[in-house]
Amino acid sequence: MADSTPKLYEGMFLMTQGSVTAGVDSAMDIIRGMLERADAEIIHLYRWEERKLAYPIAGQKRGTFFLTHFNAPPQAIAAVERECNLSEDVLRVMMTRADYMGETEMELAKKASEGLPVEEAAEGAEGAEAPAAETVDA
């Protein structure tokens, strides 16, 4: 029997320029819809960056990357990937398990999604970590 308990995943979506031309929110709605149809609980979703592609994909020379973290049952990932492959708005998608992410990494990702530079977010997270070990003179 397959395990259906939700797991934490990280998804990187490469969207066409046409899907972003109508607005970043419309591209995010496309991604959000795909994930919600697969019963995923989105933790955060944000536009990462737009860049020139190393090689043309489906005639596109530029693309916009969106990064998301979400909880979903493992069997839902195949459905999302299938829907992305059928979509004309998604050029590429990559989803991986994000078990490696602890609370600090998730806070950094959330702050990055809010537009805070990663360096500043990292400085704030360092202050939240456990205090430095004390030295004891013998």
GIFENKA-V668255 format. One record per residue. N is the residue number from 0. RES is the residue in one small letter. PSI is psi in degrees with one decimal (* if undefined). OMEGA is omega as a letter, one per 20 degrees, with the letter a starting at -180 (* if undefined). NEAR is the number of other ideal C-beta (glycine too) atoms within 10 Angstrom. Layout:
n-><N & N>
res-><RES & RES>
psi-><PSI & PSI>
omega-><OMEGA & OMEGA>
near-><NEAR & NEAR>
This chain:
n-><0 & 1 & 2 & 3 & 4 & 5 & 6 & 7 & 8 & 9 & 10 & 11 & 12 & 13 & 14 & 15 & 16 & 17 & 18 & 19 & 20 & 21 & 22 & 23 & 24 & 25 & 26 & 27 & 28 & 29 & 30 & 31 & 32 & 33 & 34 & 35 & 36 & 37 & 38 & 39 & 40 & 41 & 42 & 43 & 44 & 45 & 46 & 47 & 48 & 49 & 50 & 51 & 52 & 53 & 54 & 55 & 56 & 57 & 58 & 59 & 60 & 61 & 62 & 63 & 64 & 65 & 66 & 67 & 68 & 69 & 70 & 71 & 72 & 73 & 74 & 75 & 76 & 77 & 78 & 79 & 80 & 81 & 82 & 83 & 84 & 85 & 86 & 87 & 88 & 89 & 90 & 91 & 92 & 93 & 94 & 95 & 96 & 97 & 98 & 99 & 100 & 101 & 102 & 103 & 104 & 105 & 106 & 107 & 108 & 109 & 110 & 111 & 112 & 113 & 114 & 115 & 116 & 117 & 118 & 119 & 120 & 121 & 122 & 123 & 124 & 125 & 126 & 127 & 128 & 129 & 130 & 131 & 132 & 133 & 134 & 135 & 136 & 137>
res-><m & a & d & s & t & p & k & l & y & e & g & m & f & l & m & t & q & g & s & v & t & a & g & v & d & s & a & m & d & i & i & r & g & m & l & e & r & a & d & a & e & i & i & h & l & y & r & w & e & e & r & k & l & a & y & p & i & a & g & q & k & r & g & t & f & f & l & t & h & f & n & a & p & p & q & a & i & a & a & v & e & r & e & c & n & l & s & e & d & v & l & r & v & m & m & t & r & a & d & y & m & g & e & t & e & m & e & l & a & k & k & a & s & e & g & l & p & v & e & e & a & a & e & g & a & e & g & a & e & a & p & a & a & e & t & v & d & a>
psi-><134.6 & 143.8 & 124.4 & 14.1 & 136.0 & 140.5 & 159.5 & 129.2 & 154.2 & 129.3 & 134.4 & 119.5 & 128.3 & 112.7 & 151.5 & 158.7 & -32.0 & -36.5 & -25.5 & -22.4 & -36.7 & -12.4 & 147.6 & -36.8 & -35.8 & -38.2 & -39.1 & -34.7 & -35.5 & -48.1 & -46.6 & -41.6 & -42.9 & -44.3 & -40.0 & -34.2 & -22.7 & 14.0 & 35.7 & 144.1 & 109.7 & 126.0 & -50.4 & 155.2 & 126.3 & 158.1 & 122.3 & -63.7 & 160.4 & 135.7 & 164.9 & 134.8 & 151.0 & -31.2 & 152.5 & 137.5 & 118.4 & 39.1 & 0.2 & 132.8 & -16.2 & 156.0 & 162.4 & 129.0 & 137.5 & 136.1 & 137.9 & 150.2 & 135.4 & 158.1 & 132.2 & 153.9 & 144.8 & -36.2 & -15.6 & -21.8 & -41.7 & -37.6 & -40.1 & -45.1 & -39.7 & -44.1 & -36.2 & -40.2 & -29.8 & -17.4 & 141.2 & -11.2 & -22.3 & 120.7 & -46.0 & 155.7 & 143.4 & 124.7 & 133.5 & 155.5 & 140.8 & 39.8 & -25.0 & -18.0 & 122.9 & -171.0 & -39.3 & -44.9 & -38.6 & -38.8 & -41.6 & -41.8 & -41.3 & -41.3 & -37.3 & -36.1 & -21.4 & -0.3 & 1.4 & 130.0 & 143.2 & -35.8 & -44.4 & -37.8 & -38.8 & -38.6 & -40.8 & -34.8 & -33.3 & -37.8 & -21.5 & -10.1 & 173.9 & 148.0 & 155.1 & 149.5 & 139.0 & 145.6 & 143.4 & 123.9 & 131.9 & *>
omega-><a & r & a & r & a & r & r & r & r & a & r & a & r & a & r & r & r & r & a & a & r & r & r & a & r & r & r & r & r & a & a & r & r & a & a & r & r & r & r & r & a & r & r & a & r & r & a & r & r & a & r & a & r & r & a & r & a & r & a & r & r & r & r & a & r & a & r & r & a & r & a & r & a & a & r & a & r & r & r & r & r & r & r & r & r & a & r & a & a & r & a & r & r & r & r & r & a & r & a & a & r & a & a & a & r & r & r & r & r & r & r & r & r & r & r & r & a & a & r & r & r & r & r & a & r & r & a & a & r & r & a & a & r & r & a & r & a & *>
near-><3 & 6 & 9 & 11 & 7 & 15 & 16 & 16 & 22 & 18 & 25 & 14 & 29 & 19 & 26 & 20 & 14 & 11 & 23 & 21 & 11 & 12 & 10 & 16 & 11 & 13 & 23 & 20 & 14 & 21 & 24 & 17 & 11 & 22 & 23 & 12 & 12 & 19 & 14 & 22 & 11 & 16 & 17 & 15 & 18 & 17 & 17 & 15 & 9 & 13 & 11 & 7 & 13 & 6 & 5 & 10 & 13 & 10 & 7 & 14 & 10 & 12 & 22 & 20 & 16 & 23 & 17 & 23 & 20 & 25 & 16 & 21 & 16 & 14 & 12 & 21 & 18 & 11 & 16 & 23 & 17 & 12 & 17 & 21 & 10 & 8 & 17 & 9 & 17 & 24 & 22 & 15 & 19 & 11 & 20 & 11 & 12 & 18 & 10 & 9 & 15 & 8 & 9 & 14 & 13 & 15 & 16 & 17 & 21 & 15 & 18 & 18 & 17 & 10 & 8 & 14 & 10 & 12 & 8 & 11 & 18 & 15 & 10 & 13 & 16 & 9 & 6 & 9 & 8 & 5 & 5 & 6 & 6 & 5 & 6 & 5 & 3 & 3>
